[in-house]
Every structure is written in structure tokens, then in C-alpha cells.
Amino acid sequence: MADSSLAVEHQEGLDHQFVDREQQRNAASLGMWVFLGTEVMFFGGMFCAYLIYRYWYYNEFAAGSRSLDIVLGTTNTAVLICSSLTVALGVRAAQMGKRRLLLLLLLATLVFGLGFLVIKGVEWHDKYVEHHIPGPSFNAEELIRKNPELHIDPAPTQIYFSLYFAMTGLHALHMVVGVGIFCFLTYYAWKGRYTPEYHTPVEIGGLYWHFVDIIWIYLFPLLYLIDRKR
Amino acid sequence: MASTAIPVEREHYLNTDYGIRSWLFTTDHKRIALLYLVTITVFFFIGGFFALLIRLELLTPAGDLVLADTYNKLFTMHGQVMIFFFLIPSIPAVLGNFLVPMMVGAKDLAFPRINLLSWYLLVAAGIVMLHTIITGGVDSGWTFYTPFSTAFSNTKVIEAGLAIFIAGFSSILTGLNFVVTIHRMRAPGLTWSRLPLFIWAHYATSIIQLLGTPVLAITLLLVVFERAFHLGIFDPTRGGDPLLFQHLFWFYSHPAVYIMILPAMGVVAEIIPCFSRKRIFGYSAVAMSSIAIAVFGFLVWAHHMFVAGISLYSAMIFSILSYLVAVPSAIKVFNWTATMYKGSIHFDTPMLYAMGFIGLFTMGGLTGLFLAALGIDVHVTDTYFVIAHFHYIMVGGAVMGYLGGLHFWWPKISGRLYPEWLGKFAALTVFLGFNLTFFPQFILGYLGMPRRYWEYPPEFQVLNVLSTAGSTILAVGYVLPMIYFLWSMRYGKIADANPWGAAGLEWKTASPPPTDNFREIPEVSWEAYNYDEIPAPAEVPVGR
């Protein structure tokens, strides 16, 4: 902006509306926590719908859940937990000013994140092949054949898969946003912008990443582990 | 502090830079507030245009002006435009944006670029909404009830849903900015108990925006998914529950009423002490009642669903909880009244709006109690009684508060005074036009005229003609301020830093304020509304 050239840059990375770095860091951190609060409400709407429909259509949900690939789902859970570890270590590396280590950990996070998305894509493709995508082409015959003891009604099985795609889809969208944020962080880490004094973006980016991870930690048992005890 | 004579060349936020880029890329909260002002004024007149067409159609019992389908689209888009593109952003995004940083003694909001982003999001949403309107419109009602919106309507539900989804993001980001600013950016000495009540009201509003709007976002997104990708979450043919949609929708959309009315209450709480020359009566009660309204507001949503098939027990509980909201609302009204008691009252334009607010809000609130009572609600559900009730809150309350605030802070925003006699005339016009428009609708509704129909039995015509006549008067009352505000920007008398003799940090800096708001960050050592220490302006500023 034209008028910013007049402002005196007294501290690197300190915006003009803040008195000092600490105020800026506190504001950024509170802002991200509040934003994550809104995200809880956003996913909360779907969890609420899940709760009601699972109570109403338990057998249909169980049949749908059994049709998911538990190996891929578990692998993905492990991948995400590993990515959260690299993020946590990355924040520590940023605090200690270890630029190379930070860069390495951010890149590892990106690899894990992209790996998660690829595996998720494979799972969705399987559902497409099995005609488990809600809509006119949906086919519940296989679910009925494989789970004769559940006596399922084909119509509400679509609700399970509707929730499955809405919840994992929106979670994956958050992952895509997270990967974008971490590309940005990696770029600036490579440029050496983050120092022990100023690394707020790594911290609040990490908060976001952990949050998206936690959502998955809830999605995995709710979607994959219904009545698997056979 | 406040200089007596203002040098002509003094630099302030309006003249630091010129040109379209200096506005479109600004991060100054005051300039962004003006961007919002222009944007929502455009949408206000679009929504008002739909309202006038609705009233013209209802001038005669026969459906003769527009087709029935067109009428459905008119009331749908009137609601969507007015609620999501005018009322929700109105006071927070314009007055709140302008005043919150100044009232807390900060140079700007905590996240100025996010603030600009939220304006761009509203504009993007507005463009999508305008595209929806121009290319055929939407007829689901502003409530998007399923399964009509998902399975039967053949209008642009997806587009309208996405427009409101994006507008919701704008609203969330504004609320987030306010919460962080109020928590982290207060000037030294400005404790929570010294904050202006405008700030308390905006804090409560932001909480609702942050907790409610995401639920609306996911609900509308699921409707969009259902139409676009055949998901079946609300589809009864696949076992889905339309009532679930209504629960999720009203979980946001009832508190949304408080997003509209709480900021207006904050405005009134600033105006009343200033023009009564008294400290507000019961400061902490008024502040806490804002928080109480925000909390209770989340516990009453199912009173919109009394006849939708919810169980009698949950209906009774929601009925009782709805009564609870009346308590903090009444605390506010009584405290404002007590503030005026034995005050030295000046009937300037902002005060006229504030007093209009108290009267109209009280009527709207009391008829809300009628509707919270199960027996009466069954009788008047989906009638004009409901229409009249929520227009008394949203138009009689929120819009009166918005206009009152705009008049009160206009000298600060523009550095100029508007013509006082025209202001008073417009305020009275709005008050009269409003009551003529909406009071007959209470009677119509009680007599049984249903909402959302384009024709009606001939015996209802007299009251409908009164209502339509009132709406044209109301329109005049709304156009007038726009004209004289624009006029005053060039020809109005120059305002000094504090033309009303008001308390509050925003009056301690120049009008219009410099880009950084204050020469140096103020240190606060006094309580809010210390009117016993502030002399009334020797010469009452305008027109007299």
C-alpha cells in the first residue's frame, strides 16, 4: 500500500496495529483457537446428523461400515498421526531456530498429508466401483448379500454413504487447505524467515493441522469401526 | 487533546490517499467500514425493491401484478438479501468495524487483512446472489426448507445456498476479528468493566456469529450436496429427516435474530446516556444481559417448529426457554428507561431513533412472547402475525438502531454534520411509515391471513392497503438519509471532535480520525459514560 512506505519498520514481522511481538503472537494464537471453535461447530452439524441416523438405522450403518476397507483406513490414521508428530517436532525446531530440521519436518508433513489424500482417493474410487455413491446409480445388493443377519433396508444405507462422503470429503478439503498452508510455511522456512523470536505462522499452522488430524481421529472409529466384531 | 479549530489541510483517513486502489486494497478498518456501508446500502435497496413489489402485489386481493411463481421468488429473495446481505452485516460490519478499534483504543482491528478479506467475501457472495436474482431467482423461501428445496424446487437453490455460505464466512471472520480485538487490543487501563456497552454488545454478537454461522454453513452445504451430488441426508424417500434440517437451520437462524438486534441494542446504549446527559443506569446489568441473550438465544430454536411435528414435551421446554430470553431483553429496556429518568434529554435525531427503537423493540419482543406460547402459536403460525412480529424486531429494532447509530457517528465518520431538521423529519417518517406498514399486519395475522400467498380474501383488503401505503412512506424515510448524508459530505457544517459532548474514546480523537486513530494510544483512568464529568456541548451542534 502506498501509505505503508511511510511507516517505520521498527521490528521485522510486527504489524503496525500491535504494540509488541507478544501482543501479536497472542492475538494470532487466540484467532486460530477461535477459528477452530467455529470448525468444531461446522463439523458438529454433521456429527449431530450422524448421531441421529446411526441411532435410527444402526444395522444399515453397520453394513456400510463393514464395506469400508479397514486396512486403508487404519493406514491413513497412522499416516495422519505421524504427520502430527512431525508438525509438533517442527514447531519445536522453529522455536530453537533449527532451520534445516524445520524444513525437513515440514517436508515430511507435506509427504504424509499428500499420502493421506492419495489413499483416501483410492478408497473413494473403490466405493465408486462398488456403486456405493449415493444417487441413481447406488446399489445396495452387495451390502444385503454380505450381511444377511442385519436385515437391512436398502434406502437408509444411502444415508450412511451420504454422511461418509460428506464427512470424509469435507475433511479431505481441510487437508488440501492444510497442505496449501504447509507449502507456504515450507517456502518461508526455506527463505529462513522463521527465527526463535518470530515463528507464529508455524505455530498457528500447526494448530490447524492438529485440528484436522483430530477430526479424523473421530471420523475413523465412527465410520470404519461400527460392529466389526464378527 | 481535542483541538478547537480544525486546520483545513489536516490529514485524516479519508484524505491520506486517493484513487480506487487506495480503497480496494486498504487495510484501514475505517475505510473498510465505508466499503461495507456502500455495499450493504446497495443490497438494502435491492431487498427494499422486492419488498415494494410484494406490497404492490398485495394491494389488491387478486393475484394480478406478478405471477404466483414470481411472488414466491420475490419473498424468498427479499428475505435472503435483507437478512444475509443487509441486516447481518449492517451494524457490526459498518459501525462495528469503524468503532470497535477506536472504542478499545487500538490503531486497527487485530487482523486488518482478514477484515478486508471478509469484505471481499461479502462482495463475492453478493455477486453470486445478484447472478441468482438476474438469471431466474430462487423460490424456496429464505428458510430453504427441505424436501422442497432439495427435491422439488426447480429454481437456483444451489447458487443461492452457495451465496449465503460465502456470506457466512464473511460474517464469521468479522466476528473472529472483533473477539480477538476486544480480548487482546484494549488500551492500557481499559478494563472489561470500563468498556462501552457497544463493545459488550458486539462481543456477544461475535460469539453468536462464531458458534452459529458454521452450523448454517454446513446445513446449507448439505442441501447443496443433496441437490448437486444426490446425497440423501435430508431426503425422506431414503429415510432422511426434514425435521433434522429444520433443527440445524434454526440452530443458527434463531440466534441470527440476536446477531441483528444485539448490535442495535449496543448503539442504543451509547445514544441514550449521551442525550440524557447521564451515566447509563445499571451498567453491569446491561452488559451481562447482552451475554445472557447470546447464551439463551442458542437454547430456543425449536420454537420455530411447534407445528412441524416435534414432540409436545420438547415443544413445552422450548416454549419455557423462549420466555427466558425476555428477561435480559426487559433488563435492557428498563435500564434505558431508568437512564432517561431525571435526565436532561435532548431530542436530537439519534435520540429519536433510539427512543423509536425502545418502543418498537418492546412491541416486537412482547408479540414474541405470544408466539412462544404454544397455544397462541398454533393459532398464528405462518400468518402475518409472525411477519409483523419479526419485522418489529428486525426493521423496527435493528434498522432503527442502525440508522440511529449512523446519525450519531456520522460526524465522526465524515467530519461533517447532516441537516438536523431533515434528520428529525426522516426519523419521524420512518417511525410513522413503519407502524403504518406493519401494525395492520398484526391484525391481519390474528384474523388468519397466511403468509407467503400472492392473493387473499377481499375482506382483508383495507388493512393491506394501509400496509402498502405505509411501505411507501417508509421508503421515503429510508431514501431521505441517503440523500442528505451524501449532501452533507460536501456541504454539511464541519464537525469538531465531539459535537454531541459524548463519552467514549472515539470522541477523543479528531473527526474524521487519522489513519492510526490516535496520535498516541490513550490511557484510560475513568469509568464508561462519565457524563457527570463531561460538559454538554455549549452550542448544541446542528440546526439549532
Boltz contact constraints between the chains, C-beta under 6 A:
constraints:
  - contact:
      token1: [A, 1]
      token2: [B, 25]
      max_distance: 6.0
  - contact:
      token1: [A, 2]
      token2: [B, 17]
      max_distance: 6.0
  - contact:
      token1: [A, 3]
      token2: [B, 16]
      max_distance: 6.0
  - contact:
      token1: [A, 3]
      token2: [B, 17]
      max_distance: 6.0
  - contact:
      token1: [A, 17]
      token2: [B, 107]
      max_distance: 6.0
  - contact:
      token1: [A, 17]
      token2: [B, 108]
      max_distance: 6.0
  - contact:
      token1: [A, 26]
      token2: [B, 184]
      max_distance: 6.0
  - contact:
      token1: [A, 27]
      token2: [B, 110]
      max_distance: 6.0
  - contact:
      token1: [A, 27]
      token2: [B, 180]
      max_distance: 6.0
  - contact:
      token1: [A, 27]
      token2: [B, 184]
      max_distance: 6.0
  - contact:
      token1: [A, 30]
      token2: [B, 180]
      max_distance: 6.0
  - contact:
      token1: [A, 31]
      token2: [B, 180]
      max_distance: 6.0
  - contact:
      token1: [A, 34]
      token2: [B, 176]
      max_distance: 6.0
  - contact:
      token1: [A, 34]
      token2: [B, 179]
      max_distance: 6.0
  - contact:
      token1: [A, 38]
      token2: [B, 172]
      max_distance: 6.0
  - contact:
      token1: [A, 38]
      token2: [B, 210]
      max_distance: 6.0
  - contact:
      token1: [A, 38]
      token2: [B, 214]
      max_distance: 6.0
  - contact:
      token1: [A, 41]
      token2: [B, 211]
      max_distance: 6.0
  - contact:
      token1: [A, 41]
      token2: [B, 214]
      max_distance: 6.0
  - contact:
      token1: [A, 41]
      token2: [B, 215]
      max_distance: 6.0
  - contact:
      token1: [A, 42]
      token2: [B, 214]
      max_distance: 6.0
  - contact:
      token1: [A, 42]
      token2: [B, 218]
      max_distance: 6.0
  - contact:
      token1: [A, 45]
      token2: [B, 215]
      max_distance: 6.0
  - contact:
      token1: [A, 45]
      token2: [B, 218]
      max_distance: 6.0
  - contact:
      token1: [A, 45]
      token2: [B, 219]
      max_distance: 6.0
  - contact:
      token1: [A, 45]
      token2: [B, 248]
      max_distance: 6.0
  - contact:
      token1: [A, 49]
      token2: [B, 233]
      max_distance: 6.0
  - contact:
      token1: [A, 134]
      token2: [B, 230]
      max_distance: 6.0
  - contact:
      token1: [A, 134]
      token2: [B, 231]
      max_distance: 6.0
  - contact:
      token1: [A, 134]
      token2: [B, 232]
      max_distance: 6.0
  - contact:
      token1: [A, 135]
      token2: [B, 230]
      max_distance: 6.0
  - contact:
      token1: [A, 155]
      token2: [B, 238]
      max_distance: 6.0
  - contact:
      token1: [A, 155]
      token2: [B, 239]
      max_distance: 6.0
  - contact:
      token1: [A, 156]
      token2: [B, 239]
      max_distance: 6.0
  - contact:
      token1: [A, 158]
      token2: [B, 232]
      max_distance: 6.0
  - contact:
      token1: [A, 158]
      token2: [B, 238]
      max_distance: 6.0
  - contact:
      token1: [A, 159]
      token2: [B, 232]
      max_distance: 6.0
  - contact:
      token1: [A, 159]
      token2: [B, 239]
      max_distance: 6.0
  - contact:
      token1: [A, 159]
      token2: [B, 240]
      max_distance: 6.0
  - contact:
      token1: [A, 162]
      token2: [B, 231]
      max_distance: 6.0
  - contact:
      token1: [A, 162]
      token2: [B, 232]
      max_distance: 6.0
  - contact:
      token1: [A, 162]
      token2: [B, 233]
      max_distance: 6.0
